[in-house]
Amino acid sequence: MSRRAAPPAGGRGPSVGAGALFGLGIAGFVDETVFHQLLHWHHFWDGGSVGAGLVSDGLFHAASWICLVAGLFWFADQRRRGTLGMRNWTAGILLGAGAFQLYDGLIQHLLFRLHQIRYGVNLLPYNLTWNVLAGILLVIGGVLLRHSGSVAVPPDVPERR
């Protein structure tokens, strides 16, 4: 006789949350590494001296890493407990990265003007590309989440005697 295992406790929320925190950290890491450090296009805060920009970059980088590591610890905890839903986690990564990028593009670039993507060029193509990519990440993450259901129930497992 076979029995069906009960669904793990926790539902989809924790898997999505862990993924979103990880995705936020990844997006921040990529932004900081590529645009701040490698290309030197801007700092997190470009309103002060170069030193202030570097300090703001350091704080931003630290916050990104904290999110990334916390998301991984949350992932590992759910995996250990058997409550991790991989599709939900993946959807969360895309939603977190997209939310970060949209917040950065709309709030930090356009509303608060903490920095621009790049200086000395026409910003329209950069802003459009940045925000459209954020929207694409959010849509793909949302579609994946919608089709993921809750945490999957393991297949039938033969009963041990």
Summary of the structure (lengths in Angstrom):
residues: 161
radius of gyration: 19.7
end to end distance: 10.2
largest distance: 73.3
contacts: 517
relative contact order: 0.21
helix: 67%
strand: 2%
